[in-house]
Amino acid sequence: MSKNNYNLLNGLIDLAQSRLGSKIVYKTDEFFAPAKRIINPWPPVFKEGVFDKHGKWMDGWETRRKRGKGYDYLILKLGKPGQISKIDIDTSYFSGNQPNKISLQACFSKKKLPNKNSKWTTILKKKPTKANSHHFFNIKNKSIFTHIKLNIYPDGGIARIRIYGSMKILKNFTGKILNLTSVIHGATPIACNNEHFGRAENILAPGKGKNMGDGWETRRSRGKNFDWLIIKCAAAGKINKIQIDTHHFKGNYPDKCSIQAALINKKISSRAIVNNSKKWKLLLSKVNLYAHQKHNFKNNLMKNKKINYIKINIFPDGGISRIRVFGKAE
């Protein structure tokens, strides 16, 4: 949380999340817990007293104890190529069975599994890990990558890997009507004032939310303030329809919401966007919301106005599963 009481998300999304199409394409071992769990979009959990045929059930990737030389690793194919800015290696609930150290390599390959001729670049040198902790690392390499290789020394378990970056969008959407706030098309979160129970990024995800955890949810504010989230659209466009989806939010949906919008063509910092957003015009006046349903609204306030940023305000707080803003990309 910044000193201005908001989170700067800077247009970064988790490139490793499975709902973008990211997959584990190779692993040296997964004796205790399957590698695919490491990219689960939900936070890890601990199940007290639960065991399977191999041992304690763990929510992450865990290899057996290595009795010879070498180390374990997995290879992750990103659903969308992207530039990586930040990494989170999460060892939640791994205490005494976390790796001693980790490192990361990356490459660009058109193949599902890179071959022996693929050139791997070290983007994070060996770093020590702690039990039950988040390990954040900034990545300086600005290249576009398709695959990530996570090395663990010599063995052990990791709950989650989050690879925060920006997708490389290859399609040209000009002239097409699409959901301009879909992460699949390239929409990204810029900033929000709170994401206590559910990450802001979830609101841009494809499909219907699976549960309350698969949405954006703020804490109970207990005041006269309101919560907000700023999104950069996948492309600039003229808006036809707006959809606010509160699926699974039954006793904690917002009472009301409004949406502001703007067209920003010049390069500007996320902090400046937040400061300027207070003056943006209304795309949707304050309307009532209801539990567990889709709310469809027409654009009556900014007809024929092109926009590429939106700010959704929720009053006073609560959770939203998805926001979908449909329009013609220009």
C-alpha positions as CSV (number, residue, x, y, z in Angstrom):
1,M,0.0,0.0,0.0
2,S,1.4,3.4,-1.0
3,K,1.5,6.5,1.2
4,N,-1.5,7.8,-0.9
5,N,-3.6,4.8,0.2
6,Y,-3.8,3.0,-3.1
7,N,-2.0,0.1,-4.8
8,L,-0.1,0.9,-7.9
9,L,-0.5,-2.2,-10.2
10,N,1.3,-0.5,-13.1
11,G,-0.5,-2.6,-15.8
12,L,1.2,-5.8,-14.6
13,I,-0.6,-9.1,-14.7
14,D,0.4,-12.7,-13.6
15,L,1.6,-14.2,-16.9
16,A,1.9,-17.6,-15.2
17,Q,-1.8,-18.0,-14.4
18,S,-3.5,-21.1,-15.9
19,R,-6.5,-19.1,-17.2
20,L,-4.3,-17.4,-19.7
21,G,-3.3,-20.8,-21.1
22,S,-0.1,-21.1,-19.2
23,K,1.0,-24.8,-18.6
24,I,3.7,-26.8,-17.0
25,V,5.3,-28.6,-19.9
26,Y,8.1,-30.4,-18.1
27,K,9.2,-31.3,-14.5
28,T,12.0,-33.5,-13.2
29,D,9.8,-34.8,-10.4
30,E,6.5,-34.2,-8.6
31,F,6.4,-37.1,-6.1
32,F,4.7,-35.3,-3.3
33,A,2.6,-32.7,-5.1
34,P,1.9,-32.1,-8.8
35,A,3.7,-29.2,-10.5
36,K,0.5,-27.9,-12.1
37,R,-0.6,-26.6,-8.6
38,I,2.2,-24.0,-8.7
39,I,0.3,-21.9,-11.2
40,N,-3.2,-22.2,-9.6
41,P,-4.7,-18.6,-9.6
42,W,-6.1,-19.1,-6.1
43,P,-4.0,-18.5,-2.9
44,P,-2.5,-21.7,-1.5
45,V,-4.3,-23.5,1.4
46,F,-3.3,-25.9,4.1
47,K,-5.4,-29.0,4.9
48,E,-4.7,-30.2,8.4
49,G,-4.3,-33.9,8.7
50,V,-4.8,-34.7,5.0
51,F,-2.5,-37.3,3.5
52,D,-2.5,-39.1,0.2
53,K,-0.6,-42.3,-0.9
54,H,2.7,-40.4,-1.2
55,G,2.5,-38.4,2.1
56,K,1.2,-35.1,3.4
57,W,-1.1,-33.3,0.9
58,M,0.5,-30.0,0.0
59,D,-1.0,-27.2,-2.2
60,G,1.9,-26.6,-4.5
61,W,4.7,-28.4,-6.3
62,E,6.9,-30.7,-4.1
63,T,9.6,-33.1,-5.2
64,R,11.0,-36.1,-3.3
65,R,14.2,-35.8,-1.2
66,K,17.2,-36.0,-3.6
67,R,19.8,-38.6,-2.6
68,G,22.3,-37.8,-5.4
69,K,23.8,-34.9,-7.3
70,G,21.7,-32.5,-9.3
71,Y,18.6,-30.4,-8.7
72,D,14.9,-30.3,-9.6
73,Y,13.3,-28.0,-12.1
74,L,10.2,-27.4,-14.1
75,I,9.5,-25.6,-17.4
76,L,6.5,-23.3,-17.7
77,K,5.1,-22.3,-21.1
78,L,3.4,-18.9,-20.8
79,G,-0.1,-18.7,-22.3
80,K,0.9,-15.4,-23.9
81,P,4.4,-14.2,-24.6
82,G,5.4,-11.3,-22.4
83,Q,8.0,-9.1,-20.8
84,I,8.6,-9.9,-17.1
85,S,9.0,-7.2,-14.5
86,K,8.6,-9.0,-11.1
87,I,8.5,-12.5,-9.7
88,D,6.9,-13.9,-6.5
89,I,8.1,-17.2,-5.3
90,D,5.6,-18.2,-2.6
91,T,6.6,-21.0,-0.1
92,S,3.4,-20.7,2.0
93,Y,2.9,-23.7,4.2
94,F,6.2,-25.2,3.1
95,S,8.3,-25.1,6.3
96,G,11.2,-27.5,6.5
97,N,10.5,-28.8,3.0
98,Q,11.1,-25.6,1.0
99,P,14.1,-25.5,-1.3
100,N,17.4,-24.1,-0.1
101,K,17.8,-21.9,-3.1
102,I,16.0,-21.1,-6.4
103,S,17.0,-19.5,-9.7
104,L,15.1,-18.6,-12.9
105,Q,15.9,-18.9,-16.6
106,A,13.8,-17.8,-19.6
107,C,13.7,-18.3,-23.4
108,F,11.7,-17.6,-26.5
109,S,10.6,-20.6,-28.4
110,K,7.8,-21.4,-30.8
111,K,7.8,-25.0,-29.6
112,K,5.7,-26.4,-26.7
113,L,8.8,-27.7,-25.1
114,P,12.1,-25.9,-26.0
115,N,14.7,-28.3,-27.4
116,K,18.4,-28.6,-26.7
117,N,19.3,-25.8,-29.1
118,S,17.1,-23.3,-27.3
119,K,19.0,-20.5,-25.7
120,W,18.1,-20.0,-22.0
121,T,18.8,-16.7,-20.3
122,T,19.3,-16.4,-16.6
123,I,16.9,-13.7,-15.4
124,L,17.4,-14.5,-11.7
125,K,20.6,-15.9,-10.2
126,K,20.5,-18.3,-7.2
127,K,18.7,-16.8,-4.3
128,P,18.1,-18.3,-0.8
129,T,14.5,-19.1,0.2
130,K,12.7,-19.0,3.5
131,A,10.0,-21.2,4.9
132,N,6.4,-20.0,4.6
133,S,7.3,-16.7,2.8
134,H,6.8,-14.6,-0.3
135,H,10.0,-13.9,-2.1
136,F,9.7,-10.9,-4.5
137,F,12.4,-10.2,-7.1
138,N,12.5,-7.4,-9.8
139,I,13.6,-8.6,-13.2
140,K,15.8,-6.3,-15.2
141,N,15.8,-8.2,-18.5
142,K,13.3,-6.5,-20.8
143,S,13.2,-9.3,-23.5
144,I,10.0,-11.0,-24.6
145,F,9.8,-14.6,-23.3
146,T,7.6,-17.6,-23.9
147,H,9.0,-20.1,-21.4
148,I,10.3,-20.0,-17.8
149,K,12.5,-22.5,-16.1
150,L,12.3,-22.6,-12.3
151,N,15.2,-24.3,-10.7
152,I,15.1,-25.5,-7.1
153,Y,18.2,-26.5,-5.2
154,P,18.4,-29.3,-4.5
155,D,14.7,-30.3,-4.0
156,G,11.6,-29.4,-2.0
157,G,8.3,-27.6,-2.4
158,I,7.0,-24.2,-3.6
159,A,3.3,-23.2,-3.3
160,R,3.0,-20.7,-6.1
161,I,5.0,-18.8,-8.7
162,R,3.6,-15.5,-9.9
163,I,5.3,-13.9,-12.9
164,Y,4.1,-10.3,-13.2
165,G,4.6,-8.6,-16.5
166,S,2.9,-7.4,-19.6
167,M,1.6,-9.5,-22.5
168,K,2.8,-9.1,-26.1
169,I,-0.5,-8.8,-28.0
170,L,0.0,-10.0,-31.6
171,K,-3.6,-9.4,-32.9
172,N,-4.9,-6.2,-34.5
173,F,-8.4,-5.5,-33.1
174,T,-9.1,-2.4,-35.1
175,G,-12.7,-2.3,-36.3
176,K,-13.8,-5.3,-34.2
177,I,-16.4,-5.2,-31.4
178,L,-14.9,-6.9,-28.4
179,N,-14.7,-6.9,-24.6
180,L,-12.2,-4.1,-24.1
181,T,-11.6,-5.0,-20.5
182,S,-10.6,-8.6,-21.1
183,V,-7.2,-9.6,-20.0
184,I,-7.1,-12.1,-22.9
185,H,-7.2,-9.1,-25.3
186,G,-4.6,-7.1,-23.3
187,A,-6.5,-5.1,-20.7
188,T,-4.5,-4.5,-17.5
189,P,-5.1,-3.1,-14.0
190,I,-3.4,0.3,-13.3
191,A,-4.3,1.0,-9.7
192,C,-6.9,0.4,-7.0
193,N,-7.4,1.6,-3.5
194,N,-8.0,-1.9,-2.0
195,E,-7.9,-5.6,-2.9
196,H,-8.1,-7.1,0.5
197,F,-10.1,-10.2,-0.3
198,G,-9.7,-10.6,-4.1
199,R,-7.1,-9.4,-6.5
200,A,-8.1,-6.6,-8.9
201,E,-6.7,-8.6,-11.8
202,N,-9.5,-11.2,-11.4
203,I,-12.1,-8.7,-12.6
204,L,-10.6,-8.9,-16.1
205,A,-10.4,-12.7,-16.4
206,P,-12.3,-14.6,-19.1
207,G,-15.5,-16.6,-18.4
208,K,-17.7,-16.8,-15.3
209,G,-16.1,-16.5,-11.9
210,K,-15.7,-19.8,-10.1
211,N,-16.3,-18.4,-6.6
212,M,-15.9,-15.3,-4.5
213,G,-12.1,-15.7,-4.6
214,D,-12.3,-15.3,-8.3
215,G,-13.2,-11.6,-8.3
216,W,-12.2,-8.2,-6.9
217,E,-13.3,-7.7,-3.3
218,T,-12.4,-4.9,-0.9
219,R,-12.5,-4.8,2.9
220,R,-15.5,-3.4,4.8
221,S,-14.7,0.3,4.8
222,R,-16.9,1.4,7.7
223,G,-16.8,5.0,6.4
224,K,-18.2,7.5,3.9
225,N,-15.5,6.7,1.3
226,F,-15.8,4.4,-1.7
227,D,-13.5,2.0,-3.4
228,W,-12.2,2.1,-7.0
229,L,-10.2,0.4,-9.7
230,I,-8.6,1.9,-12.8
231,I,-8.2,-0.3,-15.9
232,K,-6.3,0.3,-19.1
233,C,-8.4,-1.1,-22.0
234,A,-7.1,-3.6,-24.5
235,A,-7.6,-0.9,-27.2
236,A,-9.1,2.5,-27.6
237,G,-12.7,2.3,-28.7
238,K,-16.3,3.6,-28.6
239,I,-18.4,1.8,-26.0
240,N,-21.7,0.2,-26.7
241,K,-22.5,-1.9,-23.6
242,I,-21.3,-2.3,-20.1
243,Q,-21.7,-5.4,-17.9
244,I,-21.1,-5.6,-14.2
245,D,-21.2,-9.2,-13.0
246,T,-21.6,-9.8,-9.2
247,H,-21.8,-13.7,-9.5
248,H,-21.1,-15.3,-6.1
249,F,-21.2,-12.0,-4.2
250,K,-24.5,-12.3,-2.3
251,G,-24.1,-10.6,1.0
252,N,-21.1,-8.5,0.0
253,Y,-21.9,-7.0,-3.4
254,P,-21.5,-3.2,-3.6
255,D,-24.7,-1.2,-3.0
256,K,-24.0,1.0,-6.1
257,C,-21.4,1.7,-8.7
258,S,-20.4,4.3,-11.3
259,I,-17.8,4.3,-14.1
260,Q,-15.6,7.1,-15.4
261,A,-13.6,7.0,-18.6
262,A,-10.9,8.9,-20.5
263,L,-8.8,8.8,-23.6
264,I,-5.1,9.1,-22.8
265,N,-2.8,8.9,-25.9
266,K,0.4,10.2,-24.3
267,K,2.7,8.2,-22.1
268,I,1.9,9.0,-18.5
269,S,2.8,7.5,-15.1
270,S,0.3,5.4,-13.2
271,R,0.4,7.9,-10.3
272,A,-0.5,10.7,-12.7
273,I,-3.4,8.6,-14.1
274,V,-4.7,8.1,-10.6
275,N,-4.5,11.8,-9.8
276,N,-6.2,12.8,-13.1
277,S,-8.9,10.2,-12.8
278,K,-10.9,12.3,-10.4
279,K,-11.8,14.6,-13.3
280,W,-12.7,12.0,-15.8
281,K,-16.2,12.1,-17.3
282,L,-18.9,9.6,-16.4
283,L,-19.4,6.7,-18.7
284,L,-22.1,5.3,-16.3
285,S,-23.9,7.3,-13.6
286,K,-24.3,5.8,-10.2
287,V,-26.6,2.8,-10.4
288,N,-27.9,0.2,-8.0
289,L,-26.3,-3.3,-8.0
290,Y,-27.8,-6.6,-6.8
291,A,-26.5,-9.9,-5.5
292,H,-25.3,-12.7,-7.8
293,Q,-26.3,-11.4,-11.2
294,K,-25.2,-9.7,-14.4
295,H,-26.1,-6.1,-14.8
296,N,-26.3,-4.7,-18.4
297,F,-26.1,-1.0,-19.1
298,K,-26.1,1.0,-22.4
299,N,-23.6,3.8,-22.9
300,N,-25.9,6.9,-22.8
301,L,-23.3,9.4,-21.6
302,M,-20.3,9.1,-23.8
303,K,-21.8,8.1,-27.2
304,N,-19.3,8.4,-30.1
305,K,-16.5,9.2,-27.6
306,K,-13.4,7.1,-27.8
307,I,-11.9,5.9,-24.5
308,N,-9.0,3.7,-23.4
309,Y,-9.1,3.9,-19.6
310,I,-12.0,3.3,-17.2
311,K,-12.4,3.8,-13.5
312,I,-15.0,1.7,-11.7
313,N,-16.2,3.2,-8.4
314,I,-18.1,1.0,-5.9
315,F,-20.1,2.4,-3.1
316,P,-19.2,1.9,-0.3
317,D,-17.3,-1.4,-0.7
318,G,-17.7,-5.0,-1.7
319,G,-17.0,-7.5,-4.4
320,I,-17.4,-7.7,-8.2
321,S,-16.7,-10.9,-10.2
322,R,-16.2,-9.4,-13.7
323,I,-16.5,-6.1,-15.6
324,R,-17.0,-6.3,-19.3
325,V,-17.0,-3.2,-21.5
326,F,-17.9,-3.9,-25.1
327,G,-17.1,-1.6,-27.9
328,K,-15.5,-1.2,-31.3
329,A,-11.7,-1.0,-31.2
330,E,-10.3,2.0,-33.2
